[in-house]
Amino acid sequence: MSQATTRASVRGDMLNCFTSAIATYLSSYGLDYTLACGLQLYLAMKCEEQQDGLAATFIHHHRPLGEGSPLFTLHLTRRWSDMRDLAEQHLLQELHQKKHLLAVGDAYNLPWQIHYGRKHAPHWFVVDEIDDERHMVHVRDTFEFIDAHDIQKPFDSWLSSSDLVDLTKVHEHPSSLYLARDLHSLGSKEELPLEAYHGYQWFETVAHVEASPITAASIKQELIDSYEHMTGARQREDLVRQGWLTGFDTVAALPAFFREHLANPRLYEMRDDFWVAGRQRSLFAHALRSAADLINRPALEDLAVWCEATLIPLWTAIPRVMFYNASCIQRQRAPRQLLIQHAEEVHLAEIELMRRLETCLSGWERTTSATLRNATETPEQWNTGKFVNQRKTLAHVEEVYVAPENELESLLAEIWMSVLGLSQISTHANFFRIGGNSLTATQALTRLSHMLQLQSSLSLFLEHPTIAELASVIEEALLKEIAEPLQ
């Protein structure tokens, strides 16, 4: 019988099923999953109209979990087989060699209670010990969830080794949403042909799992990576090439996305993905606390407190409203617009999170990182990075200049040129294609609202991203405000 490795307690109540399995797997090797997984703060979305209706895929990591990081090295490869005997041979071989096995099976067939209920859905777990004498394997599923309708408690028990291969049998025809979640669960799409999605599946490590020293520099680098990928200073080119919205662009698009599909039942099948985003931010706050204690950075503790008090409640409200709206649609009642409002509040909170994180990083001792912006820079200067300048230059050249036609368009042009650092902007130029992002859009909107005393939301900016379009809508709103007292 193998000796069990000392394991850290895994907070399955802050994770989804695949990250809880990854966390369990890492902790089996003595790695601190809290920092390894928790300091990645990201969101990417790709929405498509498929034959069976609207479908969206989400990724919650700026760095694929199966690749290396400043804190750990973990290279996983999905394996599968149609032949039960062959699958069993490989499973036992992997377990004997690595002492730990990461597996995925069908929630419907697993012998412990899964929150999905009796649904065919991929579910991840870990086999971390084998007893050859008793022909038993030890299975751990640390995922934990509770709400008003169901509960899933962590599973930690011995099962017959002869049943191991059957635990890894997947459902041959999962829904498009479940399939997308499973194949993108490590942070990038698994190279698995859809026609091969059946039989028995598990993951093998193709390189030794190693922990890097946890230092202030490595923690700082993880936070910088999260900051830069969220704000758009750096991009995951694999996602951009495939048409994904990433970082702030994803969060900024949510209000319009919800408004467009508010009455579509398929929208509400995605609520688990937004619930995962909330859990990922809970883990982020937990990781900030761990980092603050480890390297004595009180500012990280303060940021964790703000996340728990402000950001996380806003994210967790979204799936609750989505659940309510789904019930409304089932009863043939109109869904509530509150979902759109929550999305706008989440967007503003994410911008504030990045502002606070930038403050934490700017106040850090200047060690080796050349990527951290100068602490004296203001938010208006964040767009002066090489990446953004290249994007602005290309977009600016492609635009045909059209001058402002009235005072309102001139005002908008002045504001845009100020926040984007440009000397000239066409009234038909798309704000987000000439270097703008969610942060600069918020700055422009704040200035505009202050000058005109007009309440407006970021969704207005997203729906009308040119000066000409925005000026026309604002003019109508101003006329309406003037006319209402006369009625």
BELFENRA-V752915 format. One record per helix or strand of 3 or more residues. SS is the DSSP state (hx for helix, st for strand). FROM is the first residue (numbers start at 1). TO is the last residue. If there is no record, write none. Layout:
ss:SS from:FROM to:TO
ss:SS from:FROM to:TO
//
This chain:
ss:hx from:12 to:14
ss:hx from:17 to:28
ss:hx from:33 to:38
ss:st from:44 to:50
ss:st from:53 to:59
ss:st from:76 to:81
ss:hx from:84 to:98
ss:st from:101 to:106
ss:st from:122 to:131
ss:st from:136 to:141
ss:st from:155 to:160
ss:hx from:161 to:167
ss:hx from:176 to:183
ss:hx from:194 to:196
ss:st from:200 to:205
ss:hx from:216 to:231
ss:hx from:237 to:241
ss:hx from:248 to:260
ss:hx from:265 to:295
ss:hx from:298 to:330
ss:hx from:338 to:362
ss:hx from:379 to:384
ss:hx from:386 to:398
ss:hx from:407 to:420
ss:hx from:431 to:433
ss:hx from:438 to:452
ss:hx from:458 to:463
ss:hx from:467 to:484
//
